[in-house]
Amino acid sequence: MKRVLRQREPDELARYRRAAPSSTWEQMKSDLDSKGPDVYAACRAQLIADQGGICAFCEIDIRDNDPLKCRIEHFHPKSDTSEAHNWALDWNNLLGVCSGGSNKHGDAPYTQKPLTDNLSCDAHKDQMIQSGKLPAQCEGWIINPAELVASSCLFGLEKSTGKLSPDPTNCAASLAWPGNCHPDLQTLVQHTIDMLNLNCDRLCQARLAIIKDIERNKKKQRKAGYSAQQGLTNLANRYLRRQWPGFFTTIHLCLGAATETCLANLGFLD
């Protein structure tokens, strides 16, 4: 999971909210008279563009904007009417996410059987809410990627399995997380991984494929006579040709500081 940087909301959403400020999300999507489907499409396209083409939670590639592979997630429940605020049409409450492995006709790494075990992201989050394991108003219980800061990565990577884990050093060194409902940041990170099922076999296998590819290319760089540092720099330039590649955090953790140098040289805002 990396920081999400939203740009200005689409004009289509702003216009619709002014015209129908109390509309629900479902009403908006089906409102043909006010071009609701176009509003939804514009929001999804803008979110994917803002996120560099990757899922806000698991970082799988969704840049092709395939409706079967990606959709819009409301981090705060869109049904919440406890205050005079329409969370459903709040641009700052929206995230572009993958289908979470819920499309039974998809291919790996987007889908893998058994589907129940390999659900992730909002699909798994919804199950955790329905089962009572996660509050519907999940702020403080799991991390909102829009609230991450550009600092040391809070996640670690087990290269032999592709599993994510909290980075204890970076978690301890980071500022306190506002509204954290857990004893510490490390526990918040672990709970985020668990509630979004970011270590399901489907996602771990996808990360492993990237890890193995990077390790093969590291070996090639050594055989070509490059120093360890130059080899990492070469690979960072290769893997970061687009902003952002799928499973960016995996690439970042495999290539280390060379990634940050490459991003700075390219002018990318992390």
C-alpha positions in Angstrom: 0.0 0.0 0.0 1.3 3.4 -1.0 0.1 6.9 -0.5 -2.8 8.0 -2.6 -2.7 11.5 -4.0 -6.1 12.7 -5.2 -6.3 15.5 -7.7 -9.2 17.9 -8.2 -12.6 16.0 -8.3 -14.1 15.5 -11.8 -16.4 18.3 -12.9 -19.1 15.7 -13.5 -19.3 14.7 -9.8 -19.2 18.3 -8.6 -22.1 19.2 -11.0 -24.1 16.2 -9.9 -23.6 16.9 -6.2 -24.9 20.5 -6.7 -27.9 19.2 -8.6 -28.7 16.3 -6.2 -26.9 16.9 -2.9 -28.8 14.2 -1.0 -28.6 11.5 -3.7 -27.3 8.0 -2.7 -24.5 6.4 -4.7 -26.9 3.9 -6.2 -29.3 6.6 -7.2 -26.5 8.5 -8.9 -25.3 5.5 -10.8 -28.7 4.8 -12.2 -29.8 8.4 -12.8 -29.9 8.5 -16.6 -31.5 11.9 -16.7 -28.5 13.5 -15.0 -26.0 11.2 -16.7 -25.2 9.3 -13.5 -23.4 6.5 -15.3 -21.1 9.1 -16.9 -20.4 10.6 -13.5 -19.4 7.1 -12.2 -17.2 6.5 -15.2 -15.5 9.9 -14.9 -14.8 9.3 -11.2 -13.3 5.8 -11.7 -11.1 7.0 -14.6 -9.9 10.0 -12.5 -9.1 7.9 -9.4 -7.2 5.3 -11.5 -5.2 8.1 -13.1 -4.5 9.8 -9.8 -3.3 6.5 -8.3 -1.0 5.8 -11.3 -3.0 2.9 -12.4 -2.8 0.7 -9.3 -5.3 -0.5 -6.7 -5.3 1.8 -3.7 -5.1 -1.3 -1.4 -3.1 -4.1 -3.0 -1.4 -2.2 -5.8 -2.4 -4.6 -8.5 -2.4 -3.0 -12.0 -5.9 -1.6 -12.9 -4.7 1.0 -15.5 -6.8 -0.5 -18.3 -9.9 0.7 -16.4 -11.7 -2.6 -17.1 -15.0 -2.6 -15.2 -14.5 -6.3 -14.4 -11.2 -5.6 -12.7 -11.7 -2.3 -10.9 -14.4 -0.2 -9.2 -14.9 2.6 -6.7 -14.6 2.0 -2.9 -16.0 4.3 -0.2 -13.6 4.1 2.7 -16.1 5.6 5.1 -19.5 3.8 4.6 -21.5 5.6 1.9 -24.7 4.7 3.8 -23.7 6.7 6.9 -26.3 9.4 7.4 -25.5 10.1 11.1 -24.4 13.7 10.3 -25.2 16.3 7.7 -22.7 15.0 5.3 -23.2 12.9 2.1 -20.3 10.4 2.3 -21.6 8.8 -0.9 -20.7 11.8 -3.1 -17.7 13.0 -1.2 -14.7 12.9 -3.6 -12.3 12.6 -0.7 -14.0 9.4 0.4 -13.4 7.6 -2.8 -10.7 5.2 -3.8 -10.0 3.2 -7.0 -9.7 -0.4 -6.2 -9.5 -3.8 -7.9 -12.3 -6.3 -7.9 -10.7 -8.0 -4.9 -10.6 -11.4 -6.6 -14.4 -11.5 -6.7 -14.7 -12.0 -10.4 -14.9 -15.8 -10.8 -14.3 -15.6 -14.6 -11.1 -13.6 -14.3 -7.5 -14.8 -14.7 -4.6 -14.8 -12.2 -3.5 -12.6 -10.5 -6.9 -10.9 -10.6 -8.8 -14.1 -9.6 -7.7 -17.4 -8.1 -9.7 -20.3 -6.6 -10.9 -20.9 -4.0 -12.4 -17.4 -4.4 -13.4 -17.1 -0.7 -9.8 -17.6 0.5 -8.5 -15.2 -2.2 -10.8 -12.3 -1.7 -8.9 -9.1 -0.8 -9.2 -5.3 -0.6 -12.8 -4.0 -0.4 -14.3 -7.4 -1.2 -12.6 -8.8 1.9 -13.2 -5.6 3.9 -16.9 -5.9 3.3 -16.9 -9.5 4.6 -15.0 -8.5 7.7 -17.6 -5.8 8.3 -20.5 -8.1 7.8 -19.0 -10.7 10.2 -18.4 -8.0 12.9 -14.6 -8.3 12.8 -14.2 -4.7 11.5 -16.4 -1.7 12.3 -18.2 -0.2 9.3 -16.7 3.1 10.2 -13.2 1.7 9.9 -11.2 4.9 10.4 -8.5 4.2 12.9 -8.9 0.4 12.6 -7.3 0.1 9.2 -5.1 2.5 7.2 -6.7 4.8 4.6 -4.1 5.0 1.9 -5.1 8.6 1.3 -3.7 9.4 4.8 -0.3 7.8 4.3 2.6 10.3 4.3 5.7 10.3 2.1 8.1 8.8 4.6 9.6 5.5 5.4 7.5 2.5 4.2 5.4 1.0 7.1 5.4 -2.4 5.4 8.0 -5.1 5.2 8.3 -7.9 2.7 9.2 -11.6 3.2 10.9 -12.4 -0.1 10.6 -16.1 0.3 6.8 -16.0 0.5 5.7 -12.7 -0.9 4.0 -11.9 2.4 3.7 -8.3 3.7 4.3 -7.5 7.4 4.6 -4.3 9.4 8.2 -2.9 9.4 8.8 -2.6 13.2 11.6 -0.1 12.8 9.7 2.3 10.5 6.5 1.9 12.5 8.3 2.8 15.8 10.1 5.8 14.2 6.9 7.2 12.5 4.7 9.8 14.1 1.6 8.6 16.0 -1.3 7.8 13.6 -4.2 10.2 14.3 -7.2 8.3 15.7 -5.4 5.0 15.9 -7.7 2.5 17.6 -4.8 0.1 18.3 -2.1 0.2 20.9 0.5 1.2 18.4 1.2 1.8 14.7 2.6 -1.7 14.1 -0.6 -3.3 15.2 -2.6 -1.0 13.0 -0.5 -2.0 10.0 -0.9 -5.7 10.8 -4.7 -5.3 11.2 -4.8 -3.5 7.8 -3.1 -6.4 6.2 -5.4 -8.9 7.9 -8.7 -7.0 7.2 -7.9 -6.4 3.5 -6.4 -10.0 3.2 -3.3 -8.6 1.5 -1.5 -11.9 2.2 -3.9 -14.1 0.4 -2.2 -16.7 -1.8 -3.3 -14.9 -4.9 -1.5 -11.7 -4.0 1.5 -13.4 -2.5 2.0 -15.4 -5.7 1.9 -12.2 -7.7 4.5 -10.6 -5.5 6.7 -13.7 -5.6 6.7 -13.5 -9.4 8.0 -10.0 -9.2 10.6 -10.8 -6.5 11.9 -13.7 -8.6 12.1 -11.6 -11.7 14.0 -8.9 -9.8 16.4 -11.4 -8.3 17.1 -12.9 -11.8 17.8 -9.5 -13.2 20.1 -8.7 -10.2 22.1 -11.7 -11.1 22.3 -10.6 -14.8 23.5 -7.2 -13.6 26.3 -8.8 -11.6 27.3 -11.0 -14.5 27.4 -8.0 -16.8 30.1 -6.5 -14.4 28.0 -3.8 -12.7 28.6 -3.0 -9.1 25.8 -3.8 -6.7 24.7 -0.1 -6.5 24.9 0.5 -10.2 22.9 -2.8 -10.8 20.2 -1.6 -8.5 20.1 1.8 -10.2 19.8 0.1 -13.6 16.9 -2.0 -12.4 15.1 0.9 -10.7 15.2 2.8 -14.0 13.8 -0.3 -15.8 11.0 -1.2 -13.4 9.9 2.4 -12.8 9.4 3.4 -16.4 5.8 4.2 -15.6 4.2 5.9 -12.6 3.3 3.6 -10.9 4.1 -0.1 -11.8 1.8 -2.7 -10.3 2.9 -3.9 -6.8 5.1 -0.8 -6.5 5.8 -1.4 -2.8 7.2 -4.9 -3.6 9.6 -3.3 -6.2 10.5 -0.6 -3.8 11.4 -3.0 -1.0 13.4 -5.2 -3.3 15.5 -2.3 -4.8 15.7 -0.1 -1.7 17.2 3.4 -1.9 17.8 3.0 -5.7 14.0 3.3 -6.1 13.9 6.6 -4.2 16.7 8.1 -6.2 15.1 7.0 -9.4 11.7 8.5 -8.4 13.4 11.8 -7.4 15.2 12.0 -10.8 12.0 11.3 -12.6 10.1 14.0 -10.5 7.6 11.5 -9.3 5.7 12.5 -6.1 5.5 9.5 -3.8 
